[in-house]
Amino acid sequence: MDTKKQTDNRQRLYTLLQVGKQKLGWDDEFYYGIWLPMQGATKNADDRYSATTLDIGKLTQAVETMKRAGFKVKAKADTSNRPLAGDAQSKKIRALWLHLHAIGAVRDPSEASLNAYVKRQTGIEALQWLSEKQASGVIEVLKRWQKRVETPLV
């Protein structure tokens, strides 16, 4: 394995360890004082246990240990530079989506989540590609959803 690729992989594993620590709710005392030494970490120049002292095999094993403890690795979010659809219907769809999030009906207000919802409704992957008829259909569905959520139960 070339040095650059190995360095990139080590950095990815360090990142996964930090994200896993946060997602599992581990405090610094547990992570640095108990868990890292159990994984084979040794003290660094600052006299602290550090993941940087682990070799690549132990880093991989440490991430696997976190996975067994319940840490779920998620793929990176789509970072494509696709511009937002700027037509009036797309803006209305986005506004309804954000309002549904504000009233607690939608967990994830992101554009990626909205696009996933639109794809489930229409089979089209992005607001930019919706026809006027498809966009109108999505708007109506979102308005009905909003009405159901905002209507008080009697």
Rosetta constraint file for C-alpha pairs under 8 A:
AtomPair CA 1 CA 5 HARMONIC 6.75 0.50
AtomPair CA 1 CA 6 HARMONIC 6.43 0.50
AtomPair CA 2 CA 6 HARMONIC 6.27 0.50
AtomPair CA 3 CA 7 HARMONIC 6.06 0.50
AtomPair CA 4 CA 8 HARMONIC 6.14 0.50
AtomPair CA 5 CA 9 HARMONIC 6.12 0.50
AtomPair CA 6 CA 10 HARMONIC 6.12 0.50
AtomPair CA 7 CA 11 HARMONIC 6.20 0.50
AtomPair CA 8 CA 12 HARMONIC 6.21 0.50
AtomPair CA 9 CA 13 HARMONIC 6.20 0.50
AtomPair CA 10 CA 14 HARMONIC 6.16 0.50
AtomPair CA 10 CA 56 HARMONIC 6.62 0.50
AtomPair CA 10 CA 59 HARMONIC 7.70 0.50
AtomPair CA 11 CA 15 HARMONIC 6.17 0.50
AtomPair CA 12 CA 16 HARMONIC 6.18 0.50
AtomPair CA 13 CA 17 HARMONIC 6.16 0.50
AtomPair CA 13 CA 59 HARMONIC 6.50 0.50
AtomPair CA 13 CA 60 HARMONIC 6.93 0.50
AtomPair CA 13 CA 63 HARMONIC 7.13 0.50
AtomPair CA 14 CA 18 HARMONIC 6.36 0.50
AtomPair CA 14 CA 51 HARMONIC 7.04 0.50
AtomPair CA 14 CA 52 HARMONIC 7.85 0.50
AtomPair CA 14 CA 59 HARMONIC 7.77 0.50
AtomPair CA 15 CA 19 HARMONIC 6.16 0.50
AtomPair CA 16 CA 20 HARMONIC 5.83 0.50
AtomPair CA 16 CA 63 HARMONIC 6.88 0.50
AtomPair CA 16 CA 73 HARMONIC 7.70 0.50
AtomPair CA 17 CA 21 HARMONIC 6.01 0.50
AtomPair CA 17 CA 62 HARMONIC 7.65 0.50
AtomPair CA 17 CA 63 HARMONIC 6.18 0.50
AtomPair CA 17 CA 66 HARMONIC 7.86 0.50
AtomPair CA 18 CA 22 HARMONIC 6.34 0.50
AtomPair CA 19 CA 23 HARMONIC 6.05 0.50
AtomPair CA 20 CA 24 HARMONIC 5.86 0.50
AtomPair CA 20 CA 63 HARMONIC 7.89 0.50
AtomPair CA 20 CA 66 HARMONIC 6.52 0.50
AtomPair CA 20 CA 71 HARMONIC 5.77 0.50
AtomPair CA 20 CA 72 HARMONIC 7.95 0.50
AtomPair CA 21 CA 25 HARMONIC 6.17 0.50
AtomPair CA 21 CA 26 HARMONIC 5.31 0.50
AtomPair CA 21 CA 27 HARMONIC 7.67 0.50
AtomPair CA 21 CA 31 HARMONIC 7.21 0.50
AtomPair CA 22 CA 26 HARMONIC 6.24 0.50
AtomPair CA 23 CA 71 HARMONIC 6.74 0.50
AtomPair CA 24 CA 69 HARMONIC 7.89 0.50
AtomPair CA 24 CA 70 HARMONIC 7.26 0.50
AtomPair CA 24 CA 71 HARMONIC 6.40 0.50
AtomPair CA 26 CA 30 HARMONIC 6.38 0.50
AtomPair CA 26 CA 31 HARMONIC 6.24 0.50
AtomPair CA 27 CA 31 HARMONIC 6.19 0.50
AtomPair CA 28 CA 32 HARMONIC 5.64 0.50
AtomPair CA 28 CA 33 HARMONIC 7.51 0.50
AtomPair CA 29 CA 33 HARMONIC 5.25 0.50
AtomPair CA 29 CA 34 HARMONIC 7.30 0.50
AtomPair CA 30 CA 34 HARMONIC 5.09 0.50
AtomPair CA 30 CA 35 HARMONIC 6.08 0.50
AtomPair CA 31 CA 35 HARMONIC 4.85 0.50
AtomPair CA 31 CA 36 HARMONIC 5.91 0.50
AtomPair CA 32 CA 36 HARMONIC 5.45 0.50
AtomPair CA 32 CA 37 HARMONIC 7.34 0.50
AtomPair CA 32 CA 48 HARMONIC 7.40 0.50
AtomPair CA 32 CA 49 HARMONIC 5.71 0.50
AtomPair CA 32 CA 50 HARMONIC 7.02 0.50
AtomPair CA 33 CA 37 HARMONIC 6.84 0.50
AtomPair CA 33 CA 49 HARMONIC 7.00 0.50
AtomPair CA 34 CA 38 HARMONIC 6.37 0.50
AtomPair CA 35 CA 39 HARMONIC 6.49 0.50
AtomPair CA 36 CA 40 HARMONIC 6.62 0.50
AtomPair CA 36 CA 41 HARMONIC 5.44 0.50
AtomPair CA 36 CA 49 HARMONIC 6.58 0.50
AtomPair CA 36 CA 50 HARMONIC 6.99 0.50
AtomPair CA 36 CA 51 HARMONIC 6.83 0.50
AtomPair CA 37 CA 41 HARMONIC 4.77 0.50
AtomPair CA 37 CA 42 HARMONIC 6.50 0.50
AtomPair CA 37 CA 49 HARMONIC 6.64 0.50
AtomPair CA 39 CA 58 HARMONIC 6.94 0.50
AtomPair CA 39 CA 62 HARMONIC 6.23 0.50
AtomPair CA 40 CA 54 HARMONIC 6.71 0.50
AtomPair CA 40 CA 58 HARMONIC 7.29 0.50
AtomPair CA 41 CA 49 HARMONIC 5.97 0.50
AtomPair CA 41 CA 50 HARMONIC 6.06 0.50
AtomPair CA 41 CA 51 HARMONIC 6.06 0.50
AtomPair CA 41 CA 52 HARMONIC 7.91 0.50
AtomPair CA 41 CA 53 HARMONIC 5.58 0.50
AtomPair CA 41 CA 54 HARMONIC 5.42 0.50
AtomPair CA 42 CA 48 HARMONIC 7.87 0.50
AtomPair CA 42 CA 49 HARMONIC 5.33 0.50
AtomPair CA 42 CA 50 HARMONIC 6.63 0.50
AtomPair CA 42 CA 53 HARMONIC 5.92 0.50
AtomPair CA 42 CA 54 HARMONIC 7.64 0.50
AtomPair CA 43 CA 47 HARMONIC 5.13 0.50
AtomPair CA 43 CA 48 HARMONIC 4.83 0.50
AtomPair CA 43 CA 49 HARMONIC 4.23 0.50
AtomPair CA 43 CA 50 HARMONIC 6.31 0.50
AtomPair CA 43 CA 53 HARMONIC 7.47 0.50
AtomPair CA 44 CA 48 HARMONIC 5.62 0.50
AtomPair CA 44 CA 49 HARMONIC 6.18 0.50
AtomPair CA 44 CA 50 HARMONIC 6.32 0.50
AtomPair CA 44 CA 53 HARMONIC 6.96 0.50
AtomPair CA 49 CA 53 HARMONIC 7.90 0.50
AtomPair CA 50 CA 54 HARMONIC 7.74 0.50
AtomPair CA 51 CA 59 HARMONIC 7.32 0.50
AtomPair CA 54 CA 58 HARMONIC 5.74 0.50
AtomPair CA 54 CA 59 HARMONIC 5.89 0.50
AtomPair CA 55 CA 59 HARMONIC 6.18 0.50
AtomPair CA 56 CA 60 HARMONIC 6.24 0.50
AtomPair CA 57 CA 61 HARMONIC 6.24 0.50
AtomPair CA 58 CA 62 HARMONIC 5.97 0.50
AtomPair CA 59 CA 63 HARMONIC 6.39 0.50
AtomPair CA 60 CA 64 HARMONIC 6.31 0.50
AtomPair CA 61 CA 65 HARMONIC 6.11 0.50
AtomPair CA 62 CA 66 HARMONIC 6.38 0.50
AtomPair CA 63 CA 67 HARMONIC 6.31 0.50
AtomPair CA 64 CA 68 HARMONIC 6.32 0.50
AtomPair CA 65 CA 69 HARMONIC 6.34 0.50
AtomPair CA 66 CA 70 HARMONIC 6.51 0.50
AtomPair CA 66 CA 71 HARMONIC 5.49 0.50
AtomPair CA 67 CA 71 HARMONIC 4.43 0.50
AtomPair CA 67 CA 72 HARMONIC 6.04 0.50
AtomPair CA 67 CA 73 HARMONIC 7.72 0.50
AtomPair CA 78 CA 112 HARMONIC 7.32 0.50
AtomPair CA 84 CA 127 HARMONIC 7.99 0.50
AtomPair CA 84 CA 128 HARMONIC 7.46 0.50
AtomPair CA 85 CA 90 HARMONIC 5.94 0.50
AtomPair CA 85 CA 91 HARMONIC 7.45 0.50
AtomPair CA 85 CA 127 HARMONIC 6.05 0.50
AtomPair CA 85 CA 128 HARMONIC 4.94 0.50
AtomPair CA 86 CA 90 HARMONIC 6.35 0.50
AtomPair CA 86 CA 91 HARMONIC 6.34 0.50
AtomPair CA 87 CA 91 HARMONIC 6.29 0.50
AtomPair CA 88 CA 92 HARMONIC 6.20 0.50
AtomPair CA 89 CA 93 HARMONIC 6.18 0.50
AtomPair CA 89 CA 132 HARMONIC 7.79 0.50
AtomPair CA 89 CA 135 HARMONIC 6.34 0.50
AtomPair CA 89 CA 136 HARMONIC 7.25 0.50
AtomPair CA 89 CA 139 HARMONIC 7.76 0.50
AtomPair CA 90 CA 94 HARMONIC 6.13 0.50
AtomPair CA 90 CA 127 HARMONIC 6.12 0.50
AtomPair CA 90 CA 128 HARMONIC 7.57 0.50
AtomPair CA 90 CA 135 HARMONIC 7.20 0.50
AtomPair CA 91 CA 95 HARMONIC 6.04 0.50
AtomPair CA 92 CA 96 HARMONIC 6.13 0.50
AtomPair CA 92 CA 139 HARMONIC 7.24 0.50
AtomPair CA 93 CA 97 HARMONIC 6.14 0.50
AtomPair CA 93 CA 135 HARMONIC 7.78 0.50
AtomPair CA 93 CA 138 HARMONIC 7.19 0.50
AtomPair CA 93 CA 139 HARMONIC 5.66 0.50
AtomPair CA 93 CA 142 HARMONIC 7.58 0.50
AtomPair CA 94 CA 98 HARMONIC 6.16 0.50
AtomPair CA 94 CA 114 HARMONIC 7.63 0.50
AtomPair CA 95 CA 99 HARMONIC 6.10 0.50
AtomPair CA 96 CA 100 HARMONIC 6.10 0.50
AtomPair CA 96 CA 139 HARMONIC 7.75 0.50
AtomPair CA 96 CA 142 HARMONIC 6.53 0.50
AtomPair CA 96 CA 143 HARMONIC 7.25 0.50
AtomPair CA 96 CA 146 HARMONIC 7.92 0.50
AtomPair CA 97 CA 101 HARMONIC 6.32 0.50
AtomPair CA 97 CA 106 HARMONIC 7.47 0.50
AtomPair CA 97 CA 109 HARMONIC 6.93 0.50
AtomPair CA 97 CA 114 HARMONIC 7.10 0.50
AtomPair CA 97 CA 142 HARMONIC 7.33 0.50
AtomPair CA 98 CA 102 HARMONIC 6.17 0.50
AtomPair CA 98 CA 109 HARMONIC 5.92 0.50
AtomPair CA 99 CA 103 HARMONIC 6.33 0.50
AtomPair CA 100 CA 104 HARMONIC 6.25 0.50
AtomPair CA 100 CA 105 HARMONIC 5.13 0.50
AtomPair CA 100 CA 106 HARMONIC 5.59 0.50
AtomPair CA 100 CA 146 HARMONIC 6.39 0.50
AtomPair CA 101 CA 105 HARMONIC 5.53 0.50
AtomPair CA 101 CA 106 HARMONIC 4.31 0.50
AtomPair CA 101 CA 107 HARMONIC 6.14 0.50
AtomPair CA 101 CA 108 HARMONIC 7.08 0.50
AtomPair CA 101 CA 109 HARMONIC 5.92 0.50
AtomPair CA 102 CA 106 HARMONIC 7.81 0.50
AtomPair CA 105 CA 149 HARMONIC 7.06 0.50
AtomPair CA 108 CA 113 HARMONIC 6.24 0.50
AtomPair CA 109 CA 113 HARMONIC 6.59 0.50
AtomPair CA 109 CA 114 HARMONIC 7.07 0.50
AtomPair CA 110 CA 114 HARMONIC 6.35 0.50
AtomPair CA 111 CA 115 HARMONIC 6.07 0.50
AtomPair CA 112 CA 116 HARMONIC 6.20 0.50
AtomPair CA 113 CA 117 HARMONIC 6.27 0.50
AtomPair CA 114 CA 118 HARMONIC 6.15 0.50
AtomPair CA 115 CA 119 HARMONIC 6.05 0.50
AtomPair CA 115 CA 125 HARMONIC 5.99 0.50
AtomPair CA 115 CA 126 HARMONIC 5.30 0.50
AtomPair CA 115 CA 127 HARMONIC 6.79 0.50
AtomPair CA 116 CA 120 HARMONIC 6.30 0.50
AtomPair CA 116 CA 125 HARMONIC 6.94 0.50
AtomPair CA 117 CA 121 HARMONIC 6.30 0.50
AtomPair CA 118 CA 122 HARMONIC 5.91 0.50
AtomPair CA 118 CA 123 HARMONIC 7.28 0.50
AtomPair CA 118 CA 124 HARMONIC 6.71 0.50
AtomPair CA 118 CA 125 HARMONIC 6.83 0.50
AtomPair CA 118 CA 126 HARMONIC 7.06 0.50
AtomPair CA 118 CA 127 HARMONIC 7.32 0.50
AtomPair CA 118 CA 138 HARMONIC 7.13 0.50
AtomPair CA 119 CA 123 HARMONIC 4.43 0.50
AtomPair CA 119 CA 124 HARMONIC 4.76 0.50
AtomPair CA 119 CA 125 HARMONIC 4.90 0.50
AtomPair CA 119 CA 126 HARMONIC 7.18 0.50
AtomPair CA 120 CA 124 HARMONIC 7.97 0.50
AtomPair CA 121 CA 138 HARMONIC 7.16 0.50
AtomPair CA 122 CA 134 HARMONIC 6.90 0.50
AtomPair CA 122 CA 138 HARMONIC 7.95 0.50
AtomPair CA 124 CA 129 HARMONIC 6.79 0.50
AtomPair CA 124 CA 130 HARMONIC 6.65 0.50
AtomPair CA 125 CA 129 HARMONIC 7.44 0.50
AtomPair CA 126 CA 130 HARMONIC 7.07 0.50
AtomPair CA 127 CA 135 HARMONIC 7.70 0.50
AtomPair CA 130 CA 134 HARMONIC 5.70 0.50
AtomPair CA 130 CA 135 HARMONIC 5.75 0.50
AtomPair CA 131 CA 135 HARMONIC 6.11 0.50
AtomPair CA 132 CA 136 HARMONIC 6.13 0.50
AtomPair CA 133 CA 137 HARMONIC 6.30 0.50
AtomPair CA 134 CA 138 HARMONIC 6.35 0.50
AtomPair CA 135 CA 139 HARMONIC 6.21 0.50
AtomPair CA 136 CA 140 HARMONIC 6.24 0.50
AtomPair CA 137 CA 141 HARMONIC 6.26 0.50
AtomPair CA 138 CA 142 HARMONIC 6.18 0.50
AtomPair CA 139 CA 143 HARMONIC 6.13 0.50
AtomPair CA 140 CA 144 HARMONIC 6.21 0.50
AtomPair CA 141 CA 145 HARMONIC 6.20 0.50
AtomPair CA 142 CA 146 HARMONIC 6.11 0.50
AtomPair CA 143 CA 147 HARMONIC 6.14 0.50
AtomPair CA 144 CA 148 HARMONIC 6.22 0.50
AtomPair CA 145 CA 149 HARMONIC 6.29 0.50
AtomPair CA 146 CA 150 HARMONIC 6.04 0.50
AtomPair CA 147 CA 151 HARMONIC 5.87 0.50
